[in-house]
Amino acid sequence: MAKKKNPEEGAKHKNNPNVMGLRPEVLEQPITETLEINYMPYAMSVIVSRAIPEIDGFKPSHRKLLYTMYQMKLLGGARTKSANVVGQTMKLNPHGDAAIYDTMVRLSRGYGALLHPLVDSKGNFGKVYSRDMAWAASRYTEVRLDGICAELFRDIDQDTVDFVDNYDGTMQEPTLLPTTFPNVLVSANQGIAVGMASNLCGFNLAEVCDATVEYLKHPDCDLTAVLKAPDFPTGGELLYDAAEIAQIYNTGRGSFKVRARWRYLKSENLIEIYEIPYSTTVEAIMDKVAELIKAGKVKEIADMRDETDLTGLKLTIDLKRGTDPDKLMQKLFRATPLMDSFACNFNILIAGMPRVMGVREILEEWTAWRMEGVRRRTYFVMKKKQEKLHLLKGLKKILLDIDRAIKIIRETEEDAEVVPNLMIGFGIDNIQAEYVADIKLRNINKEYILKRIEETSTLEEEIADLQDIVGNPSRIKKIIISELGAVKKKYAQPRRTEIVYEHQRLSEPEPEEEIPDYPVTAFLSREGYFKKITPASLRMNSEQKYKEGDGAWLQWECTNRDELLVFTDKQQCYKTRMSDFDDAKASVLGDYLPTKLEMEAGESVVWACVPGDYSGNLLFFFRNGKAARVELSAYQTQTRRRKLTGAYSDKSPLAAALLLREDLELAVISTEGRCLIFHTALLAPKATRTTQGVNVMTLKPKYSVDRVEPVERTPIVNTARYRARSLPVAGALLKGEDRGEEQMSLL
C-alpha cells in the first residue's frame, strides 16, 4: 500500500527538482550506441566539411574565403584590409576570425606555402620556412585575389557548378570552384580528420597541364615521362627514386626525400644554405645542429647563424680550418632535417566519400568532373542563345507588317491587353510579344529590325555548334586541352625543386661515420642472446654466462665496424652492425636479438654470420636434402636497410647454413644416420637469394638432413666410404668408429 504524502513536506520541497518525482529521468544507453549516435556524425562532419580537400583542390575553408573575396570584387581590384575580408567571410564560415585569417595566410604570396599563391598580399605574412616568425594582425595587412584566381572562377556564373545555401540560409555559395586546371595537384594541401588524414604535395603547373593533356589524348600514357616529380615553393633537391615515384603515382601513398641546397664560399670558408625542404623550418634545423655540436658528434662547425633577410632564406655555417664541406654536408643531411622525407597520402573527397588515389586516378576524376563543367557551361550558353533566337523569330514576324503592329498597340485601350492582342494578331507567344511591346519607338525602323533578323542565321549556326559540343565528348576534351594550353602559357613557372637522379648521386662522397674501430669477439647463444666483448675484458674473464638450458653456438673474431647478418625462421635477414651493440662482459647474458632487432612476433634466429667485404658464398642446406649456394654479394645494399625479405628459399625448413670463403669438403648427415661427403665446387653459385638449390642427398620418407659441417671438424676416419663424385646420392650408413657423436658440434 502506497504511503500518503504529507502536504507540508510537499510544500517544503516544491522547488527541489530532485524530490516529489521531479528528478530528471536517466536512461541507460550502451556506449557503442552512444558513439554511433553522437560521435560518428561528428567524425563524418570533420572529414567532409573541414579536413579533406575535394577534386577542385580546396577544403571548404579555402573555398569560402576565396569566393567571399571574389564577391568583394577583389579579383583585379585594389587591395583591402585583411580584417574586412575576414569579417565578410564569416557570413559563410562561422568558425571564428582567427581560423579564417590563418587560412588566408597560408594562401598568401607573402607566406610562400603554395607554388602559385592565390592571395596577393601586402604586409608581414610570416614565412612557411620559419616556425617562430609570426604574421601581423589582420588590421595591418592588405590582400586581393591573385591573377591566377581568374582560372578558379571562370564561368562560375554560367551554371558550371552547383550552389547551396550558407549556414543560415541568407546567401548561396558554390559547392566547388570551376578550376580550369587540376589545382588539386598544383596546390599542396594537408589535413587531419577523425581516423584519416590527407597530405598532397604540389606539382609544377606546366608539368601538370602537359600531363593532363597527354592523359586526355592517351589515357594509358606514361605519366612519369611528363609529370616528372613533385615541386615545392621552398625549392631544394628531390632525390629521385623511380620505384618510390611510381608507387606514389599508382597508389597515392609513399614518400620521397628532399634535401637542402647549399654553396661553399672558399674565400670565407663558410657554407650558405639557401633552400631547405618544404617539411621543415629554419629553427628546427638550427636546433638539431646545435644538439649535435653539444653532443660532440659534429666538430667541424665553428658557428652557425640565420642570415635570412628580404632577399630570402640564408643559413650560414662557419667552418673550422681543414674541414671538407662535402663530407660535412653529407653528415648533416643524415643527422638533421636538412634532408627530410615527405610522406604522400593523396586522400581526396569524391562525391562526399574520401578516397586515396594515385595521380592517374586523380586525373581521371578531374577530367570527368571538368568535362561535366564544360558541358554544363556550353548548355547554359546554348539556352541563352536559344532564348534570344526565339525573341528574334517573333520580331521577324512583326517585320512583315510593322504598321499593323503599331495599329494594334495604338487601338488597344488597356495596357494589359497590348501583349495578348499582339499574340493574337501575329501568332506569337507571350515572351515574344513582351519583347516586341518593349521595343522603343525610335527602334521601330527597317534598319534596326533587319539587323536584328540578320542575327537569326548566325545564332542558328552557333546553337547547332553548341548542341554538337554538348553531345560530343571529344570536342569537350579539345576545349579543355585548349584551356590548359592557355593556362600554361600565362601562368607556368620554371621548376623550383631540382630533381637529382640516382646516377648524379653516385659521385657524391660517402660521409665518414664516426664509429670507433677496434677488435671485438662476438658470441651468439642457441636461444638468440648476443654479446660483443673486447679482448681486454675477455682476458679478465673468459667464462661465458648463459641462461639455464642455453649454451654457446656461434663465435666471431671481428671489429666494431663489421656488419652482422641475422637469418630467421621466416626467411628474413636482419642487417645490423657490431657498433649497434654496447660492449659487454662475459658475465652478462647479452642482448636478445629478436627484441633488439625488432623482429616480428614469433620470429626466431636460425643462423648468423659476419659478411666482411661480402666476398664468398652462403651455403643453405634444407631438410628435404637440397642445398643452395648464394653469392654473399646478393645481401649487400647501398643503403642501410635493416631488413631483407626472401633471404632464402621457403620450400623446406633450414637444416644448416655456412659462410664459404673458399671451396672445401663438407659432411652431410641425415636423421637416418647416413653420411655424404662432397666438395662444394659441385654447387654452382646463384645470384638469387630465394633459389631452391639442387638435390644433394636422396632421403627416404620420414628422414631429413640433420646437420652439416666441414669434414676436418668431424670424427670421420673412413672418408672415402662416404665421398660422392656426383650428386645427388643417398650416402652410406655411419660406422661406429666414424660417429663420435659426443665430439661433433653444429655450426
C-alpha positions in Angstrom: 0.0 0.0 0.0 1.4 3.4 -1.0 2.3 5.9 1.7 0.1 9.0 1.8 2.1 12.1 1.0 2.4 14.9 3.6 1.2 18.3 2.1 3.6 20.2 4.2 6.5 18.1 3.1 5.5 18.7 -0.5 5.3 22.4 0.0 8.7 22.4 1.7 10.3 20.7 -1.2 8.3 22.1 -4.1 11.3 24.0 -5.6 13.6 21.0 -5.3 13.7 19.1 -8.7 15.3 16.0 -7.0 12.2 15.2 -4.9 8.5 14.8 -5.4 9.1 12.7 -8.5 10.7 15.6 -10.4 14.2 14.0 -10.7 15.3 14.0 -14.4 14.9 10.6 -15.9 18.2 8.8 -16.5 18.2 6.5 -19.5 20.8 3.7 -19.7 22.4 3.5 -23.2 25.2 1.2 -24.4 28.5 3.0 -25.1 28.6 1.7 -28.6 25.2 3.2 -29.3 26.2 6.5 -27.8 29.3 6.6 -30.1 27.3 5.7 -33.1 24.6 8.3 -32.5 26.9 11.2 -31.3 30.5 10.6 -32.4 30.1 9.2 -35.9 28.2 12.2 -37.3 30.9 14.4 -35.8 33.6 12.4 -37.4 31.9 12.5 -40.8 31.4 16.2 -40.5 35.1 16.8 -39.9 36.0 14.5 -42.8 33.6 16.0 -45.3 33.2 19.6 -44.1 36.7 20.6 -42.8 39.8 18.5 -43.3 39.8 16.6 -46.6 40.1 18.6 -49.9 37.8 17.9 -52.9 38.5 17.5 -56.6 38.9 21.2 -57.1 41.9 21.2 -54.6 40.2 23.1 -51.8 38.9 22.5 -48.4 35.6 24.3 -47.5 37.5 26.9 -45.6 39.6 27.8 -48.6 36.6 27.9 -50.9 34.5 30.1 -48.7 37.4 32.6 -48.3 38.2 32.8 -52.0 34.5 33.1 -53.0 34.0 35.9 -50.5 37.0 37.8 -51.9 35.6 37.2 -55.4 32.2 38.6 -54.4 34.0 41.6 -52.9 35.4 42.4 -56.4 39.0 41.7 -55.2 39.9 39.9 -58.5 41.7 42.6 -60.4 40.7 45.3 -58.0 42.5 47.2 -55.3 43.7 45.6 -52.1 41.6 45.9 -48.9 42.4 45.3 -45.3 42.5 41.6 -44.4 40.2 42.3 -41.5 37.5 43.3 -44.0 37.8 40.0 -45.8 37.8 38.1 -42.6 34.6 39.8 -41.5 32.8 39.2 -44.8 33.9 35.5 -44.8 32.2 34.9 -41.5 28.9 35.1 -43.4 29.9 31.7 -45.0 32.4 30.4 -42.4 31.2 31.0 -38.8 34.2 29.3 -37.1 35.9 32.5 -35.9 38.1 35.2 -37.3 41.4 33.6 -36.2 40.8 30.4 -38.2 39.8 32.4 -41.3 42.9 34.6 -41.1 45.2 31.6 -40.6 43.7 30.1 -43.8 44.3 33.4 -45.7 47.9 33.5 -44.5 48.6 30.0 -45.9 47.2 31.0 -49.3 49.1 34.3 -49.5 52.1 35.2 -51.6 54.0 36.5 -48.6 53.8 33.3 -46.6 55.0 31.2 -49.6 53.4 27.9 -48.9 52.0 27.5 -52.5 53.7 27.3 -55.8 51.1 29.6 -57.2 49.7 31.8 -54.3 46.0 32.6 -54.5 46.1 35.7 -52.4 48.2 38.7 -53.4 49.3 40.1 -50.1 50.9 43.2 -48.7 52.5 43.3 -45.2 54.0 40.7 -42.9 52.5 37.3 -43.5 55.4 35.3 -41.9 57.2 32.5 -43.8 56.5 28.9 -44.4 60.1 28.0 -43.6 60.0 29.7 -40.2 58.5 28.3 -37.1 58.8 31.4 -34.9 58.1 34.2 -37.4 54.6 35.4 -36.6 52.4 37.2 -39.1 51.0 40.6 -38.4 47.4 41.0 -37.3 44.6 41.3 -39.9 44.1 45.0 -39.4 47.7 45.7 -40.6 47.8 43.6 -43.7 46.1 44.0 -47.1 45.0 41.5 -49.7 43.4 40.8 -53.0 43.0 37.8 -55.2 46.0 36.9 -57.3 45.6 36.9 -61.1 45.6 33.0 -61.3 42.3 33.1 -59.4 40.6 34.1 -62.7 41.1 30.4 -63.7 39.3 29.3 -60.5 36.2 31.5 -61.0 36.0 31.4 -64.8 32.3 30.9 -65.9 31.2 30.4 -62.3 28.0 32.4 -63.2 27.3 30.1 -66.1 26.0 27.0 -64.2 29.3 25.2 -64.2 29.0 24.2 -60.6 26.2 23.8 -58.0 25.3 26.4 -55.4 23.9 25.7 -51.9 22.6 27.8 -49.1 25.1 29.0 -46.5 24.7 28.0 -42.8 21.9 30.4 -42.1 20.2 30.4 -45.5 20.8 34.1 -46.2 23.0 33.6 -49.3 24.4 31.0 -51.5 27.9 29.6 -52.1 29.5 27.2 -54.6 30.0 23.6 -53.7 33.2 23.5 -55.8 35.2 26.1 -57.8 35.3 25.5 -61.6 39.1 25.4 -61.9 40.3 25.2 -65.5 43.4 23.2 -64.5 44.0 20.4 -61.9 44.6 22.6 -58.9 44.3 19.6 -56.7 47.8 18.6 -58.0 49.3 22.0 -58.1 48.4 23.4 -54.7 49.9 21.5 -51.7 47.3 20.5 -49.1 47.4 18.9 -45.7 44.5 17.9 -43.4 43.9 15.7 -40.4 40.4 14.4 -39.9 39.0 11.8 -37.5 40.6 8.5 -38.2 42.2 9.6 -41.5 44.4 12.3 -42.9 45.4 13.8 -46.3 48.8 15.1 -47.4 49.1 16.3 -51.0 52.3 17.6 -52.4 52.4 20.2 -55.2 53.5 19.6 -58.8 54.8 22.1 -61.3 51.9 23.8 -63.2 53.4 23.4 -66.6 54.0 19.7 -66.0 50.5 19.2 -64.6 49.0 20.8 -67.7 51.1 18.7 -70.0 50.3 15.5 -68.1 46.6 16.3 -68.2 46.7 17.0 -72.0 48.6 13.8 -72.5 46.1 11.8 -70.4 43.2 13.3 -72.3 44.8 12.2 -75.6 46.2 8.9 -74.4 44.7 7.6 -71.1 47.3 4.8 -70.9 50.3 7.1 -71.3 53.4 7.0 -69.1 52.7 9.9 -66.7 56.3 9.9 -65.2 57.6 10.9 -68.6 55.6 14.2 -68.4 54.9 14.8 -64.7 58.5 14.2 -63.6 58.2 14.7 -59.8 56.7 16.9 -57.1 57.7 20.5 -56.9 57.9 22.7 -53.8 57.8 26.5 -53.3 60.8 26.3 -51.0 62.9 24.6 -53.7 65.6 22.2 -52.5 66.7 19.0 -54.2 64.5 16.0 -54.7 66.4 12.7 -54.6 64.6 10.8 -57.4 63.8 7.2 -56.8 61.9 5.7 -59.8 60.2 3.0 -57.7 59.0 5.4 -55.0 57.7 7.9 -57.5 55.9 5.1 -59.4 54.3 3.9 -56.2 53.0 7.4 -55.4 51.7 7.8 -58.9 50.0 4.4 -58.8 48.6 4.2 -55.2 48.7 7.8 -53.8 50.8 6.7 -50.9 54.6 6.7 -50.5 57.4 9.0 -49.6 60.5 10.6 -51.1 63.4 12.6 -49.8 64.1 16.3 -50.3 67.3 17.9 -49.2 68.6 21.5 -48.9 70.6 23.3 -51.5 73.9 24.9 -50.4 77.1 26.5 -51.7 80.6 26.7 -50.4 82.4 30.1 -50.3 86.1 29.1 -50.3 87.3 32.7 -49.7 85.4 32.9 -46.4 85.5 29.2 -45.5 81.8 29.0 -44.9 78.7 27.2 -46.2 75.5 29.1 -47.2 72.2 27.1 -47.2 69.7 29.0 -49.3 66.9 26.4 -49.8 65.5 23.9 -47.3 63.0 21.0 -47.5 59.3 22.1 -47.6 58.5 19.9 -44.5 60.9 21.6 -42.1 61.8 25.0 -40.7 65.0 27.1 -40.1 64.6 26.8 -36.3 64.3 23.0 -36.4 67.5 22.7 -38.4 69.4 25.1 -36.1 68.2 23.3 -33.0 69.3 19.9 -34.3 72.7 21.2 -35.4 73.2 22.8 -32.0 72.3 19.5 -30.4 74.8 17.6 -32.5 77.6 20.1 -31.7 76.8 20.0 -28.0 76.9 16.2 -28.0 80.3 16.3 -29.8 79.0 14.5 -32.9 79.8 17.4 -35.2 83.2 19.1 -34.5 83.8 20.8 -37.9 81.4 23.8 -37.2 82.7 27.0 -35.7 79.5 28.9 -35.8 76.0 28.8 -37.4 73.6 31.7 -37.7 70.4 32.6 -39.5 71.0 35.4 -42.0 67.6 35.4 -43.6 66.6 38.9 -45.0 64.4 40.5 -47.6 66.3 38.7 -50.3 65.3 35.3 -49.0 66.4 32.4 -46.7 70.1 32.0 -45.8 71.7 29.9 -43.1 75.4 30.4 -42.7 77.8 27.8 -41.3 81.4 28.9 -40.4 83.8 26.0 -40.8 86.9 25.2 -38.9 90.2 25.1 -40.7 90.7 21.9 -42.8 87.1 20.9 -42.9 85.8 19.2 -46.1 82.5 20.9 -46.8 81.1 18.0 -48.9 81.7 15.4 -46.1 80.2 17.8 -43.5 77.1 18.4 -45.5 76.6 14.6 -46.1 76.8 14.1 -42.4 74.3 16.9 -41.7 72.0 15.5 -44.4 71.9 12.3 -42.5 71.6 13.7 -39.0 69.4 16.8 -39.4 66.2 18.0 -41.2 68.4 19.4 -43.9 67.3 16.2 -45.6 63.7 15.2 -44.9 61.1 12.8 -46.1 57.8 13.9 -47.5 55.1 11.3 -46.9 52.3 11.4 -49.5 48.7 10.5 -48.8 46.5 11.6 -51.7 43.2 11.3 -49.8 40.5 13.3 -51.7 36.7 13.6 -51.3 34.9 12.3 -54.4 31.1 12.7 -54.3 31.3 13.1 -50.5 33.4 10.0 -49.9 37.1 10.0 -49.1 39.3 8.1 -51.5 43.1 7.6 -51.6 44.0 7.8 -55.3 47.1 7.8 -57.4 47.9 10.6 -59.9 46.3 8.8 -62.8 43.1 8.2 -60.9 43.1 11.8 -59.8 43.4 13.0 -63.4 40.6 10.6 -64.4 38.3 12.0 -61.7 39.3 15.6 -62.5 38.8 15.3 -66.3 35.4 13.7 -65.8 34.4 16.5 -63.4 35.8 19.2 -65.7 34.1 17.7 -68.8 30.8 17.9 -67.0 31.5 21.5 -66.0 32.3 22.4 -69.7 29.2 20.6 -70.8 27.0 22.5 -68.3 28.6 25.8 -69.4 28.0 25.1 -73.0 24.4 24.1 -72.4 23.9 27.3 -70.4 25.2 29.4 -73.2 23.2 27.4 -75.8 20.0 28.0 -73.8 20.7 31.8 -73.6 21.2 31.8 -77.4 18.0 29.8 -78.0 16.1 32.3 -75.9 17.4 35.2 -77.9 16.7 33.3 -81.2 13.2 32.8 -80.0 12.7 36.5 -79.5 14.2 37.4 -82.9 11.9 34.9 -84.6 9.0 36.8 -83.0 10.5 40.1 -84.2 10.8 38.7 -87.7 7.0 38.2 -87.8 6.5 41.8 -86.8 8.7 42.8 -89.8 6.1 41.5 -92.1 3.7 44.3 -91.1 5.1 46.9 -88.8 2.2 49.3 -89.4 -0.2 46.6 -88.3 1.7 46.1 -85.0 1.6 49.8 -84.4 -2.1 49.9 -85.1 -2.8 47.1 -82.7 -0.9 48.8 -79.9 -2.5 52.2 -80.7 -6.0 50.8 -80.8 -5.7 48.8 -77.6 -7.5 50.6 -74.8 -5.9 48.9 -71.8 -2.2 48.4 -71.3 -2.7 44.9 -70.0 -4.3 43.9 -73.4 -1.3 45.0 -75.6 0.6 41.7 -75.2 -2.5 39.4 -75.7 -3.5 41.4 -78.8 -0.1 41.2 -80.3 -0.1 37.4 -79.6 -3.4 37.0 -81.4 -2.6 39.4 -84.2 0.8 37.8 -85.2 0.6 34.3 -83.8 3.5 34.7 -81.4 3.8 33.6 -77.8 3.8 35.7 -74.6 7.6 36.1 -74.3 7.9 37.2 -77.9 5.0 39.6 -77.6 6.6 41.1 -74.4 9.8 41.6 -76.3 8.1 43.4 -79.2 6.0 45.5 -76.9 9.1 46.7 -75.0 10.9 47.9 -78.2 11.5 51.7 -78.1 9.6 53.8 -80.6 12.9 55.0 -82.1 13.8 51.4 -82.9 10.8 50.7 -85.0 12.6 51.3 -88.2 13.5 48.9 -91.0 17.3 49.1 -90.5 17.1 48.2 -86.8 14.7 45.3 -87.4 16.8 44.0 -90.4 20.0 44.0 -88.3 18.3 42.0 -85.6 16.9 39.5 -88.0 20.4 39.1 -89.6 21.5 37.7 -86.2 19.0 34.8 -86.6 21.0 32.8 -89.1 24.2 33.4 -87.1 22.5 32.3 -83.9 21.2 29.2 -85.5 24.7 28.2 -86.6 26.1 28.9 -83.2 23.3 26.9 -81.5 23.9 24.0 -83.8 27.6 24.1 -83.0 26.9 24.3 -79.2 24.5 21.3 -79.4 27.2 19.3 -81.1 29.6 20.2 -78.3 27.1 19.2 -75.6 26.7 15.7 -77.1 30.3 15.2 -78.3 32.9 14.3 -75.5 35.8 14.5 -77.9 35.0 18.2 -78.7 34.7 18.9 -74.9 38.2 17.3 -74.5 39.6 19.6 -77.2 38.1 22.6 -75.3 39.8 21.5 -72.0 43.1 20.9 -73.8 42.9 24.4 -75.3 42.2 25.9 -71.9 45.1 24.0 -70.3 47.4 25.3 -73.0 46.3 28.9 -72.3 46.8 28.4 -68.5 50.3 27.0 -69.1 51.3 29.8 -71.4 50.0 32.5 -69.0 51.0 31.2 -65.5 53.6 28.5 -65.9 56.9 29.0 -64.0 60.2 27.0 -64.0 60.6 24.2 -61.5 61.8 25.3 -58.1 62.8 21.9 -56.7 65.7 20.4 -58.7 65.5 16.7 -59.5 68.6 14.8 -58.6 68.7 11.4 -60.3 70.5 8.4 -58.9 73.3 8.5 -61.4 74.0 12.1 -60.4 74.4 11.0 -56.7 77.0 8.2 -57.4 79.9 10.7 -57.4 79.0 12.2 -54.0 81.4 11.3 -51.2 80.0 9.0 -48.6 80.3 10.6 -45.1 82.8 9.0 -42.8 80.9 7.5 -39.9 82.3 8.4 -36.5 82.4 4.8 -35.4 85.5 3.7 -33.4 87.3 0.8 -34.9 88.7 -1.8 -32.5 88.8 -5.6 -32.3 86.0 -7.5 -30.6 84.8 -11.1 -30.1 81.1 -11.7 -30.7 79.1 -14.6 -29.2 75.7 -15.8 -30.1 73.9 -18.4 -28.0 71.5 -21.1 -29.2 68.5 -19.1 -27.9 69.5 -15.9 -29.6 71.4 -13.9 -27.0 74.2 -11.8 -28.4 77.2 -10.1 -26.8 80.2 -8.2 -28.0 83.3 -8.3 -25.8 86.6 -6.5 -26.1 89.9 -8.5 -25.9 90.8 -6.8 -22.6 87.5 -7.7 -21.0 87.8 -11.3 -22.4 91.2 -11.7 -20.8 89.9 -10.8 -17.4 87.0 -13.3 -17.6 86.5 -15.7 -20.4 83.8 -17.9 -18.8 80.6 -17.1 -20.6 77.2 -16.9 -18.8 74.1 -18.4 -20.3 70.5 -19.0 -19.3 69.6 -22.4 -18.0 69.1 -24.7 -21.0 71.1 -22.3 -23.3 74.7 -22.5 -24.4 77.4 -21.5 -26.8 76.6 -21.6 -30.5 78.4 -19.2 -32.9 81.5 -17.1 -32.3 83.4 -14.5 -34.4 86.7 -12.5 -34.2 85.8 -9.2 -35.9 85.9 -5.4 -35.5 83.5 -2.9 -34.1 82.7 -1.6 -37.6 81.8 -5.0 -39.0 78.2 -5.9 -40.1 76.2 -8.8 -38.8 73.6 -10.7 -40.9 71.0 -12.5 -38.8 68.7 -15.0 -40.5 65.4 -16.0 -39.1 62.9 -18.9 -39.5 60.6 -16.6 -41.6 63.2 -16.4 -44.4 64.2 -12.8 -43.4 67.6 -11.4 -42.9 68.2 -8.5 -40.4 71.3 -6.4 -41.0 73.0 -4.7 -38.1 76.4 -3.6 -37.1 78.6 -4.5 -34.1 78.7 -0.9 -33.2 74.9 -1.0 -32.6 75.6 -3.2 -29.6 77.2 -2.0 -26.3 80.5 -3.6 -25.2 79.5 -6.3 -22.8 81.2 -8.7 -20.3 81.3 -12.4 -20.3 79.3 -12.4 -17.0 76.1 -10.9 -18.7 73.5 -12.7 -20.8 73.8 -10.1 -23.6 71.1 -8.6 -26.0 68.2 -10.8 -27.0 68.3 -10.4 -30.8 64.5 -10.8 -31.6 63.9 -7.8 -29.3 67.0 -5.8 -30.2 66.3 -6.1 -34.0 62.5 -5.6 -33.5 61.7 -8.9 -35.2 58.1 -10.0 -35.9 56.1 -11.8 -33.2 57.1 -15.5 -33.0 60.2 -15.0 -35.2 63.4 -16.6 -34.0 67.1 -16.7 -35.1 68.2 -19.8 -37.1 71.7 -18.6 -38.1 74.0 -15.6 -38.3 77.3 -14.6 -39.9 79.8 -11.7 -40.3 79.9 -11.0 -44.0 83.1 -8.8 -44.0 83.6 -7.4 -47.5 80.8 -9.5 -48.9 83.1 -11.8 -50.9 82.4 -15.5 -50.9 79.1 -17.5 -50.8 76.5 -18.7 -48.4 75.5 -22.4 -48.4 72.0 -23.2 -47.3 71.1 -26.9 -46.5 67.4 -27.7 -46.3 65.7 -30.6 -44.5 64.5 -32.0 -47.8 68.1 -32.8 -48.9 68.6 -29.8 -51.2 71.4 -27.2 -50.9 71.6 -23.7 -52.3 74.8 -21.7 -52.9 74.1 -18.0 -53.0 76.6 -15.2 -53.7 77.2 -13.2 -50.5 77.0 -10.0 -52.6 73.3 -10.6 -53.0 72.9 -9.4 -49.4 74.9 -6.2 -49.9 72.8 -3.0 -50.2 73.8 0.6 -51.0 71.6 2.0 -48.3 71.4 0.9 -44.7 68.4 -1.3 -45.0 67.6 -3.0 -41.7 65.7 -6.0 -43.1 65.8 -8.1 -46.3 62.8 -10.3 -47.0 63.2 -13.5 -49.1 66.6 -14.2 -47.6 66.5 -17.8 -48.6 64.0 -20.4 -50.0 60.9 -21.2 -48.0 60.2 -24.5 -49.7 61.7 -26.5 -46.9 62.9 -25.8 -43.3 66.6 -24.8 -43.0 68.8 -27.5 -41.6 72.2 -25.7 -41.6 74.0 -22.7 -43.2 77.7 -21.9 -43.7 79.8 -19.0 -44.8 82.1 -20.2 -47.6 85.2 -18.2 -48.5 86.8 -21.0 -50.5 85.7 -24.4 -51.6 86.1 -27.4 -49.2 84.7 -30.8 -48.4 81.5 -31.0 -46.3 79.9 -33.9 -44.4 76.1 -34.0 -44.7 74.5 -36.3 -42.1 70.8 -37.3 -42.1 68.5 -38.4 -39.3 68.7 -41.9 -40.6 72.4 -41.9 -39.7 73.7 -41.8 -43.3 76.6 -39.6 -44.3 77.6 -37.9 -47.5 80.9 -36.2 -48.2 81.1 -33.9 -51.2 83.2 -31.0 -52.5 81.4 -27.6 -52.6 82.8 -27.0 -56.1 80.0 -29.2 -57.3 77.5 -26.5 -56.3 77.2 -23.6 -58.8 76.7 -20.2 -57.1 73.4 -18.3 -57.7 72.6 -14.6 -57.5 69.0 -15.1 -56.5 68.6 -15.4 -52.7 65.4 -17.5 -52.9 66.8 -20.2 -55.2 65.7 -23.7 -54.1 69.1 -25.1 -54.9 69.9 -28.6 -56.1 69.3 -32.0 -54.7 72.4 -33.2 -52.7 71.2 -36.1 -50.6 68.5 -38.6 -51.6 66.3 -39.2 -48.5 63.9 -42.0 -47.6 60.5 -41.0 -46.4 60.3 -39.7 -42.8 64.0 -38.9 -42.8 65.7 -35.4 -43.3 69.0 -33.7 -43.2 70.2 -33.4 -39.6 73.5 -31.4 -39.7 76.3 -30.2 -42.0 79.9 -29.4 -41.1 83.4 -29.4 -42.6 85.0 -32.9 -42.8 88.1 -31.9 -40.8 85.8 -31.0 -37.9 84.2 -34.4 -37.8 85.5 -37.7 -36.2 85.0 -39.5 -39.5 88.1 -41.7 -40.3 87.0 -43.6 -43.4 86.2 -40.5 -45.6 86.5 -42.5 -48.8 83.4 -44.6 -47.8 81.1 -41.5 -47.8 82.7 -39.4 -50.5 80.5 -38.7 -53.6 81.7 -37.9 -57.1 78.3 -36.7 -58.3 75.1 -35.5 -56.8 72.6 -36.5 -55.5 73.3 -39.7 -53.6 71.8 -41.4 -50.6 75.1 -41.6 -48.6 76.4 -44.5 -46.5 75.4 -45.5 -43.0 78.0 -44.2 -40.5 80.2 -46.9 -38.9 80.8 -47.0 -35.2 84.3 -45.5 -35.5 83.1 -42.6 -37.7 80.2 -41.5 -35.4 81.8 -39.9 -32.4 78.6 -38.0 -31.7 79.9 -36.6 -28.5 82.7 -34.8 -30.3 80.5 -33.2 -33.0 79.1 -29.7 -32.9 76.7 -27.9 -35.2 77.9 -24.8 -36.9 
